[in-house]
């Protein structure tokens, strides 16, 4: 079901599929896996299979009933381009998006190869923002070039969890970058200089920059709860969004 989201850069989550499998180091401490197990234990409908990949066709029509323009994060509990999701079902999801142009849908994947291949024969909806996760140089950075080849109004990077210094990255035709550290009891540290280097590159490319959180390790290098570490960088918060989204939505 769609639900109001605590994720700082969106409004609602919509999960027409749930569950996933790990493909790279960014998946190691997956929050969605932990949450799915918790929801299964609570007996919540739709999570009977825990974190095993599950299609949720009864949820497909949820955005159709909402008239107020809304920003949806698609599959916060899954990956739309997972290799086991049938192409026909992906088309159903994207057809729904096309039918509600008043809404904005943020689609994030670690499976950039499949997204690129799929969208060669299917035009992405204009109200769909397409993004890839980038956690390190080896697995994450190559996804950026694949994303750049996809036709979309907005292309974005979710650099969370940031696990190492990414060095110089090519932000050509990337409109938005989100950066965040890992949270949870097993969180891996994120160093301030890694974030600062990305922020500088966003400034150089005039790419919107959103700093989501320090996560389980603060800017001081000490491990604390996520809330205690906060999301202050250079003395302030950074909530920049691509201009196309304004003025109908501004993050709290």
C-alpha positions in Angstrom: 0.0 0.0 0.0 1.0 3.6 -0.4 1.9 5.4 2.8 3.3 8.7 4.0 7.0 8.4 4.1 9.6 9.4 6.6 12.2 9.6 3.8 13.3 13.2 3.7 13.2 13.5 -0.1 9.8 12.2 -0.9 6.2 12.3 0.2 4.6 8.9 -0.2 5.9 5.4 -0.9 4.2 3.0 -3.3 5.2 -0.6 -3.4 3.7 -2.6 -6.3 6.3 -5.2 -5.6 8.0 -6.1 -2.3 11.2 -8.0 -1.5 14.6 -8.1 -3.2 18.0 -9.9 -3.4 21.4 -8.5 -2.7 23.6 -7.5 -5.6 26.4 -5.3 -4.2 27.9 -4.0 -0.9 25.3 -1.3 -0.5 22.8 -4.1 0.1 24.6 -5.6 3.1 22.5 -4.0 5.8 19.4 -3.4 3.8 16.8 -1.5 5.8 14.0 -2.8 3.7 14.9 -6.4 4.5 14.9 -5.7 8.2 11.5 -3.9 7.9 10.0 -6.6 5.8 10.8 -9.2 8.4 9.3 -7.0 11.1 6.1 -6.5 9.1 5.8 -10.2 8.5 6.1 -10.9 12.2 3.3 -8.3 12.7 1.1 -10.1 10.2 0.8 -7.1 7.9 -0.9 -7.9 4.6 1.5 -8.1 1.7 4.5 -9.2 3.8 3.5 -12.9 4.2 6.6 -13.8 2.2 8.9 -11.5 4.2 11.6 -10.2 1.9 11.2 -12.7 -0.8 10.4 -11.0 -4.1 6.6 -10.7 -4.4 4.4 -9.0 -7.0 1.6 -6.9 -5.4 -1.0 -6.4 -8.2 -3.7 -5.3 -5.8 -1.6 -2.2 -5.1 -1.3 -1.1 -8.8 -4.2 1.2 -8.7 -3.4 3.1 -5.5 -2.0 6.3 -7.1 -5.1 6.5 -9.4 -7.3 7.3 -6.5 -5.3 10.3 -5.4 -6.0 13.7 -7.0 -3.6 15.9 -5.0 -0.2 16.1 -6.8 2.1 13.9 -4.8 5.7 12.7 -5.0 5.9 8.9 -4.8 9.0 6.9 -4.2 8.4 3.7 -6.1 9.3 0.4 -4.5 11.0 1.6 -1.3 10.8 -2.1 -0.3 12.0 -3.6 -3.6 13.6 -2.8 -7.0 11.3 -2.4 -10.0 14.0 -3.7 -12.3 14.8 -6.8 -10.4 15.6 -9.6 -12.8 12.6 -11.8 -11.6 9.9 -9.2 -12.2 8.3 -9.9 -15.6 8.6 -7.2 -18.2 4.8 -7.2 -18.6 4.4 -6.3 -14.9 7.0 -3.5 -15.2 5.0 -2.1 -18.1 1.8 -2.2 -15.9 3.5 -0.2 -13.2 4.8 2.4 -15.7 1.4 2.6 -17.4 -0.2 3.5 -14.1 2.4 6.3 -13.8 1.6 7.6 -17.2 -2.1 7.7 -16.3 -1.6 10.1 -13.3 0.5 13.0 -14.7 -0.3 15.1 -11.7 2.0 13.0 -9.6 5.8 12.6 -9.7 7.3 9.1 -9.3 10.9 8.5 -8.2 12.2 5.1 -9.4 15.5 4.0 -7.9 17.4 0.9 -8.9 20.7 -0.9 -8.5 20.0 -2.9 -11.7 20.9 -0.2 -14.2 21.6 -2.7 -16.9 18.1 -4.0 -16.9 16.6 -0.5 -16.7 18.5 0.6 -19.7 17.6 -2.5 -21.7 14.0 -2.3 -20.8 13.6 1.4 -21.7 15.1 0.9 -25.2 11.6 -0.5 -26.2 9.4 1.4 -23.8 9.3 5.2 -23.3 9.6 6.2 -19.7 6.8 8.3 -18.4 7.6 12.0 -18.4 6.6 12.2 -14.7 9.0 9.4 -13.7 12.4 10.4 -12.3 14.9 7.7 -12.9 17.8 7.1 -10.5 20.5 4.6 -9.5 22.1 3.8 -6.2 25.8 4.6 -5.9 27.7 3.2 -2.9 31.3 2.8 -4.1 33.6 3.0 -7.1 33.4 -0.6 -8.2 29.7 -1.3 -8.2 28.0 2.1 -7.9 29.9 4.5 -10.2 29.5 2.3 -13.4 25.7 2.6 -12.9 25.9 6.4 -13.6 26.9 5.9 -17.2 24.0 3.5 -17.8 21.6 6.0 -16.2 22.9 8.7 -18.5 21.9 6.7 -21.5 18.3 6.5 -20.3 15.8 9.1 -21.6 14.3 10.9 -18.7 13.3 14.4 -17.6 15.2 13.9 -14.3 18.0 11.5 -13.6 19.2 11.2 -10.1 21.8 9.5 -7.9 21.1 8.1 -4.4 24.6 7.9 -2.9 23.5 6.1 0.2 25.1 4.4 2.0 28.3 6.2 0.9 31.0 3.7 1.7 34.2 5.3 0.3 35.6 8.3 -1.5 34.1 8.2 -5.0 36.8 10.5 -6.5 35.8 12.5 -9.5 32.4 11.4 -10.9 30.8 12.6 -14.1 27.6 14.4 -13.3 26.8 15.4 -16.9 23.1 15.2 -17.4 22.5 14.2 -13.8 20.0 16.6 -12.3 19.9 15.6 -8.7 22.2 13.9 -6.1 21.2 12.6 -2.7 23.9 11.7 -0.2 23.6 9.9 3.0 25.4 7.7 5.5 24.3 4.3 6.6 22.1 3.9 9.7 21.3 1.0 12.0 23.4 -1.0 14.6 25.8 -2.3 11.9 26.2 1.0 10.1 29.5 1.5 8.3 31.1 5.0 8.7 31.0 7.8 6.2 33.8 10.4 6.3 33.0 14.1 5.9 35.6 14.7 3.2 33.8 12.1 1.0 30.6 14.1 1.2 32.3 17.4 0.8 33.9 16.3 -2.4 30.6 15.2 -3.9 29.0 18.5 -2.8 31.7 20.5 -4.6 31.2 18.5 -7.8 27.5 19.2 -7.6 28.2 22.9 -7.3 30.5 22.8 -10.2 27.9 21.0 -12.4 25.0 23.0 -11.0 23.4 19.7 -9.9 20.9 19.9 -7.1 22.3 18.5 -3.9 20.4 16.9 -1.0 22.1 15.8 2.1 19.9 13.2 3.7 21.8 12.2 6.9 25.1 11.3 8.6 23.5 8.0 9.7 25.0 5.9 12.5 28.4 7.8 12.4 28.5 11.5 13.0 30.7 14.2 11.3 32.9 13.9 14.4 33.6 10.2 13.6 31.7 9.0 16.6 29.0 6.3 16.5 25.6 7.5 17.8 22.0 7.2 17.0 21.0 8.6 13.6 18.8 11.4 15.1 21.7 12.5 17.3 24.1 12.8 14.3 21.5 14.8 12.3 22.0 16.1 8.8 23.9 19.3 9.1 26.7 19.9 6.6 28.7 23.1 6.5 26.5 24.5 9.2 23.2 24.0 7.5 20.8 21.5 5.9 20.8 20.9 2.2 17.4 20.1 0.7 17.9 21.1 -2.9 15.5 19.5 -5.4 15.4 19.8 -9.2 13.6 22.9 -10.3 10.9 21.0 -12.2 9.4 19.9 -8.9 8.7 23.3 -7.5 6.5 25.0 -6.3 4.0 22.1 -5.8 6.3 20.3 -3.4 9.0 21.3 -0.9 10.5 18.9 1.6 9.8 19.6 5.3 
